[in-house]
């Protein structure tokens, strides 16, 4: 037995029940706290994303309702314009043409004023339709989605 080397406790094969004396419980607590902090941040982020997505969906439905109302008004306006447009334009233009003809006794001037009056009414109707068309679309929802993407990307960069 003289040829056997002395075995120190650090060279022994461990059965896994002993703890490493170099591991400090404070370090373990710090690591656990860091993990809890990361989970809390992720939880907070998911709650904020959930609230944001809920408000975005509500905004989407509000815009759908606004589009429906605008479409109804546009449709009613179109229905009213079709029969009344012909009668109104024609009667207005005929009246102005007749008045100018009676004043100037020139058929060409009367016809020119008749056509000018008809063009003015048509320009007014075109302007009104373009004004109504602005209410169609999802501009607010798109801007909300872009803002949400920016917030999420900034929040994900803060985790790095």
LINPE-V325194 format. One record per pair of residues at least 24 apart in sequence whose ideal C-beta (glycine too) atoms are under 8 Angstrom apart, sorted by the first residue. I is the first residue (numbers start at 1). J is the second residue. D is the distance in Angstrom with one decimal. If there is no record, write none. Layout:
I;J;D / I;J;D
//
This chain:
38;159;7.7 / 41;159;6.8 / 45;155;5.5 / 48;151;7.8 / 48;155;7.7 / 49;148;7.9 / 49;152;6.6 / 52;148;5.1 / 52;151;7.2 / 53;148;7.6 / 55;144;7.6 / 56;141;6.6 / 56;144;5.1 / 56;145;6.4 / 56;148;6.5 / 59;140;5.9 / 59;141;5.4 / 59;144;5.6 / 60;138;6.9 / 60;141;4.9 / 63;137;7.9 / 63;138;5.2 / 63;140;6.0 / 63;141;5.6 / 66;135;6.6 / 67;135;7.1 / 67;136;5.8 / 67;137;7.5 / 70;132;6.4 / 70;135;3.8 / 70;136;6.2 / 71;136;7.4 / 73;132;6.7 / 74;129;7.8 / 74;132;5.0 / 74;133;7.8 / 77;128;7.4 / 77;129;7.8 / 77;132;6.8 / 81;125;6.5 / 85;121;8.0 / 85;125;6.8 / 88;121;7.1 / 89;118;5.4 / 89;121;4.9 / 89;122;7.2 / 92;117;5.7 / 92;118;7.8 / 92;121;6.4 / 93;117;4.4 / 93;118;4.4 / 93;121;7.6
//
